[in-house]
Amino acid sequence: MTHNDDKLSRDGRRLALVSVAGAFAFIGVEAAGTILGWSNQTMGLLELGIAAVFLWVFIQAYRLWRARRSERDG
């Protein structure tokens, strides 16, 4: 494996971890909001932040896919 393959693999693992962490954060926020009775505004703000994390993951996954594809094509 080349240095670039190692970097792409690390980036892929990081994206997977951030995606799973975002999913668990969403579940945790939903549970905490229900148990603690948070307002809809608070829940919406927290969910918007988690949505931003997922948008970042989506954009980075697309960039990673393009990088792997360009490397394969030469």
N, C-alpha and C positions, 0 to 999 in steps of 0.2 A: 504494500500500500504506500502511496505517496503521501507527502505532507498534507496536500490538499484533501485527500481522502480522509485522513485523520481529522482534519478540521471540520469537514462536512459531517462526519460521524458524530463528533462532539456537539456540533450545532443541532443535529437531529435529536440527540439524546436530551439536550437542554430544552428543545421545543416540547418534547414529550413530557418532561418533568413539569414545565410551566403549565402545560395544558391540563395535566392531572391535578396540579396544585390549584389551578383556577376552578376546576370542577368541584374539588373538595371545599374550596372557599365559598363557592356558590351554595352548596348544600349547607355549609356551616352558617352562612348568613341567613338563609331561609329558616333554618331551625332556631337560631338565636333570635331572629326577629319575631317568630311566632311565640316562643317561650317568654321573651322579655317584653313583648307588646310594643315593638318599635313602630313609629309612624310610617305611613306610606312614603313620605318624603325621604326619610332616612333609608328605608329599604330601596327606594328608587335610586338614590345616590350611590349606595353600595353596589347595586346591581349594574349601574352604569359603569362603575369602575371595573367590575369583573368583565363586562362586555368589552371594555377597552383592552383588557388583557387578552381576551379571545381574538379580537381584531388584530392585535400585534402578533399573536401566534399564527393566524391565518396569513398575514403578510409575510412573515418570516418563512413560513413553510413554502409559500409560493416562490420566494427568492431562493430558498434552498433547492427546490425542485428545478428551477431554471439553471442554477449553478451546476447541479449534477448533470442535467441534460446537455449543457454547453460543454462540459468536460468530456462527456461520452461522445459527443459529435466531433470533438477535436477542435 
